[in-house]
Amino acid sequence: MSTIENANDERHYILITAAIFIGLTGVYIRFLGDAPYYNWIANTVLIAGVAVALKGVFSILK
């Protein structure tokens, strides 16, 4: 598989789209209330979204 074909593979973009939805879920959880555990859950979900997005970006660059 050539480099251009690898970069245009739709699996990468599906992964990045999933990361965006995970990140948005973390943002929405942040605004649920003032309870400290909402902030912990939101931060964890946001970090997971960033990790998935970075995995998708680095797989495109690879």
NUVEX-545200 format. One record per residue: residue number from 1; residue in one letter; x negated, y, z negated of N, C-alpha, C, CB in turn. Coordinates in steps of 0.1 Angstrom, whole numbers, plus 5000, padded with zeros to 4 digits. Glycine has a CB too. Example, Ala and Ser with C-alpha at 12.3 -4.5 7.8 and 13.67 -1.06 7.14 Angstrom:
<recs>
REC:num:residu:n.px:n.py:n.pz:ca.px:ca.py:ca.pz:c.px:c.py:c.pz:cb.px:cb.py:cb.pz
REC:1:A:4868:4943:4922:4877:4955:4922:4868:4967:4922:4887:4955:4910;
REC:2:S:4872:4978:4929:4863:4989:4929:4871:5000:4921:4859:4994:4943;
</recs>
This chain:
<recs>
REC:num:residu:n.px:n.py:n.pz:ca.px:ca.py:ca.pz:c.px:c.py:c.pz:cb.px:cb.py:cb.pz
REC:1:M:4992:4988:5000:5000:5000:5000:4991:5012:5000:5010:5000:4988;
REC:2:S:4994:5022:5009:4985:5034:5010:4989:5043:4999:4987:5040:5024;
REC:3:T:4981:5053:4997:4983:5063:4986:4995:5071:4988:4971:5072:4986;
REC:4:I:4998:5075:5001:5010:5083:5003:5023:5074:5001:5010:5088:5018;
REC:5:E:5023:5062:5005:5034:5053:5002:5036:5051:4987:5032:5039:5009;
REC:6:N:5025:5050:4980:5026:5048:4965:5032:5061:4959:5013:5045:4959;
REC:7:A:5028:5073:4964:5033:5085:4958:5048:5087:4961:5024:5097:4963;
REC:8:N:5052:5082:4973:5066:5084:4977:5075:5073:4972:5067:5086:4992;
REC:9:D:5070:5064:4964:5078:5053:4960:5089:5058:4950:5070:5042:4953;
REC:10:E:5101:5054:4953:5113:5059:4945:5113:5055:4931:5126:5056:4952;
REC:11:R:5105:5044:4927:5105:5040:4913:5099:5051:4904:5096:5027:4912;
REC:12:H:5090:5058:4909:5084:5069:4901:5094:5080:4898:5072:5075:4909;
REC:13:Y:5102:5083:4908:5111:5094:4906:5123:5090:4898:5116:5099:4920;
REC:14:I:5127:5077:4898:5137:5072:4889:5132:5073:4875:5141:5058:4893;
REC:15:L:5119:5070:4873:5113:5070:4860:5113:5085:4854:5099:5064:4860;
REC:16:I:5110:5094:4863:5109:5108:4859:5123:5113:4856:5102:5117:4870;
REC:17:T:5133:5109:4864:5147:5113:4861:5152:5107:4848:5156:5108:4873;
REC:18:A:5148:5095:4845:5152:5089:4832:5145:5097:4821:5148:5074:4831;
REC:19:A:5133:5101:4823:5126:5109:4812:5133:5123:4810:5111:5112:4817;
REC:20:I:5138:5129:4821:5145:5141:4819:5158:5139:4811:5149:5147:4833;
REC:21:F:5165:5128:4813:5177:5125:4806:5174:5122:4791:5185:5114:4812;
REC:22:I:5163:5116:4789:5159:5113:4775:5155:5126:4768:5146:5103:4775;
REC:23:G:5148:5135:4775:5145:5148:4769:5157:5156:4766:5135:5155:4778;
REC:24:L:5166:5156:4775:5179:5164:4773:5187:5158:4761:5187:5164:4785;
REC:25:T:5186:5145:4760:5193:5139:4748:5187:5144:4735:5193:5124:4749;
REC:26:G:5174:5145:4735:5167:5150:4723:5170:5164:4720:5152:5149:4725;
REC:27:V:5172:5173:4731:5175:5187:4729:5189:5187:4723:5174:5194:4742;
REC:28:Y:5199:5180:4728:5212:5180:4723:5213:5175:4709:5222:5171:4732;
REC:29:I:5205:5165:4705:5205:5160:4691:5200:5171:4682:5196:5147:4690;
REC:30:R:5191:5179:4687:5185:5190:4678:5196:5200:4674:5174:5197:4686;
REC:31:F:5206:5202:4682:5217:5212:4679:5229:5205:4673:5221:5219:4692;
REC:32:L:5228:5193:4668:5240:5187:4661:5242:5192:4648:5237:5172:4660;
REC:33:G:5232:5196:4641:5234:5202:4627:5221:5205:4621:5241:5192:4618;
REC:34:D:5222:5209:4608:5210:5213:4601:5203:5202:4592:5213:5225:4592;
REC:35:A:5209:5191:4593:5203:5180:4585:5189:5176:4590:5212:5167:4586;
REC:36:P:5180:5174:4581:5166:5171:4584:5164:5159:4593:5158:5170:4572;
REC:37:Y:5173:5149:4591:5171:5137:4598:5175:5139:4613:5180:5126:4593;
REC:38:Y:5184:5149:4616:5186:5152:4630:5174:5157:4637:5198:5162:4631;
REC:39:N:5166:5165:4630:5154:5170:4635:5144:5159:4638:5148:5181:4626;
REC:40:W:5143:5150:4628:5134:5138:4630:5137:5130:4642:5133:5130:4617;
REC:41:I:5150:5127:4643:5155:5119:4655:5153:5127:4668:5170:5116:4653;
REC:42:A:5156:5140:4668:5154:5148:4680:5139:5148:4684:5159:5162:4678;
REC:43:N:5130:5150:4674:5116:5151:4678:5111:5137:4683:5108:5154:4665;
REC:44:T:5116:5126:4677:5112:5113:4682:5117:5111:4696:5117:5102:4673;
REC:45:V:5129:5114:4699:5135:5113:4713:5127:5122:4723:5150:5116:4713;
REC:46:L:5124:5134:4719:5117:5143:4728:5103:5137:4731:5116:5157:4721;
REC:47:I:5096:5132:4720:5083:5127:4723:5084:5114:4732:5076:5123:4709;
REC:48:A:5094:5106:4730:5096:5095:4739:5098:5099:4753:5107:5086:4734;
REC:49:G:5106:5110:4755:5108:5115:4768:5096:5121:4775:5119:5126:4768;
REC:50:V:5088:5127:4767:5075:5133:4772:5066:5121:4776:5068:5142:4762;
REC:51:A:5065:5111:4768:5057:5099:4771:5061:5092:4784:5057:5089:4759;
REC:52:V:5074:5091:4786:5079:5085:4798:5076:5093:4810:5094:5082:4797;
REC:53:A:5078:5107:4809:5075:5116:4820:5060:5115:4823:5079:5130:4816;
REC:54:L:5052:5115:4814:5037:5115:4817:5033:5102:4823:5029:5117:4804;
REC:55:K:5040:5091:4819:5037:5078:4826:5041:5079:4840:5045:5066:4819;
REC:56:G:5053:5085:4843:5057:5086:4857:5048:5095:4865:5071:5092:4858;
REC:57:V:5044:5106:4860:5035:5115:4867:5021:5109:4869:5033:5128:4859;
REC:58:F:5016:5102:4859:5003:5096:4861:5003:5084:4871:4997:5092:4848;
REC:59:S:5015:5078:4871:5016:5067:4881:5017:5072:4895:5028:5058:4878;
REC:60:I:5022:5084:4897:5022:5090:4910:5008:5095:4914:5032:5103:4911;
REC:61:L:5001:5100:4905:4987:5105:4907:4977:5093:4910:4982:5114:4896;
REC:62:K:4981:5082:4904:4972:5070:4906:4972:5065:4920:4976:5059:4897;
</recs>
